[in-house]
Amino acid sequence: MEIKSRVPGKIVRFEKQVGDTVAVRDVLIVMEAMKMKQLLPSPVAGVVKEYKVQPGDRVSAGQVVAIVE
């Protein structure tokens, strides 16, 4: 499943690494948006397959940032 950013912002860090198993609502990415930290949780349980961004990248709303299968 493609995980998309809900808001435009900057990627701060990954909370899970590629290959990690995640449950529903586990935080994948910490972003900074509007000078506030935004947590991007996984909507599904599975394994983190890939990140499409790197810490420091700026993303737009709706941009694919991760893949969880």
Backbone hydrogen bonds, N-H to C=O, Kabsch-Sander energy under -0.5 kcal/mol:
donor,donor_aa,acceptor,acceptor_aa,energy
3,I,66,A,-3.1
4,K,2,E,-0.5
5,S,63,Q,-2.5
9,G,59,V,-2.1
10,K,32,E,-2.5
11,I,57,D,-2.9
12,V,30,V,-2.8
13,R,30,V,-1.6
15,E,28,L,-3.0
16,K,28,L,-1.1
19,G,48,V,-3.0
20,D,17,Q,-2.4
22,V,46,G,-3.3
25,R,42,S,-3.3
26,D,23,A,-2.1
28,L,40,L,-2.8
29,I,40,L,-1.4
30,V,13,R,-2.8
31,M,29,I,-0.5
31,M,38,Q,-3.3
32,E,10,K,-2.7
33,A,31,M,-0.5
33,A,36,M,-2.9
36,M,33,A,-1.5
38,Q,31,M,-3.2
40,L,29,I,-2.8
42,S,26,D,-2.4
46,G,22,V,-2.4
48,V,20,D,-2.6
49,K,47,V,-0.6
49,K,67,I,-2.7
50,E,67,I,-1.4
52,K,65,V,-2.3
53,V,65,V,-0.7
56,G,11,I,-3.1
57,D,54,Q,-2.4
59,V,9,G,-3.2
62,G,5,S,-3.3
63,Q,60,S,-1.9
65,V,3,I,-3.1
66,A,3,I,-1.5
67,I,50,E,-2.6
68,V,1,M,-2.5
69,E,47,V,-2.3
